[in-house]
């Protein structure tokens, strides 16, 4: 079998056989097939798509590229949550502790920044000392003790996703239903879950810009889960503006911490509570979804979710005090305000532009080997629908290096639209699939 022939066949829209997909995944994971050929293959998939059979096989091969964690010795239902990627999306740090505080076992394997979106692992690593590279044994032990652990893909767990994810990030091949589905489902199935809650984002800051595509992505992942005997439920949620106010690694940790102390933005709190409730219900800690909602809220209000996050941060080597004393987190050295050119209503905040601008000043990567600057990012001062005066501050850019600030500031300015009329309110949670 030759890689170049498989690239060509996928480029021409043909369906690949299971053993051909296996050849590609295995070859790339063990280093026999180089980045440039896999980049080309990914681009062919981006344009030609994949059949359900191909996606299932790709997911299975990626899952089998490493070990699968056996969590059967830990009592209770194991439930995780994953987002398809958004801007300012820090719900993982809120929902996972809330569900774990309610007694659900939450093995959470996450990814790094992808495209214009942020990554849970990069955000966590902005907490001084925090380790995401737990061994499988450490992961299992922490789950048994605390009911929650955050890890990334490794040489043992879903290594194919780790390599493909990093390559997609820098080859403009992220926004593809088969590639997103296989990436998410392979790592989620590797971590030993029983059930999964998915947050499928749609809108200008999501990889899926149209609800019909988001629905197809959700259905593909729910279908993969069903074939693997896992209960998967997907919420399709609005990503037409950043979630909450903070965008950027340490900045998002600060906002998540405030939200877990019941002092967070309304949209972030609402979505986090709903996702946590679904985890609690699927985790069999409530008899109905309504009861699960009350449980999630109780753990937010009484601070037990926040306490759980602090325990987990300490267990993974991080400084839990950084969740209260934000000066212990990396802090930017420069700040630039973006103001409104006129009075009116904020009618658009293009979340993709905000994400790209944040990456431009260092919150994301241009190349695989780039380091992230954990301190930088953007804090919105307004949300869609708010009234502003001419000269009102729309957002602030926090940076540590001057070189890209002008370009990023121009992009952020263009991300806002100020209109004479108040825009219609948009629903945050649009649909449930599964
Ligand atoms: N999250 C993932 O883990 N993979 C993707 O491809 C997109 C979002």
Boltz pocket constraint, residues with backbone or C-beta under 6 A from the ligand:
constraints:
  - pocket:
      binder: B
      contacts: [[A, 83], [A, 84], [A, 85], [A, 111], [A, 114], [A, 165], [A, 174], [A, 179], [A, 180], [A, 181], [A, 183], [A, 184]]
      max_distance: 6.0
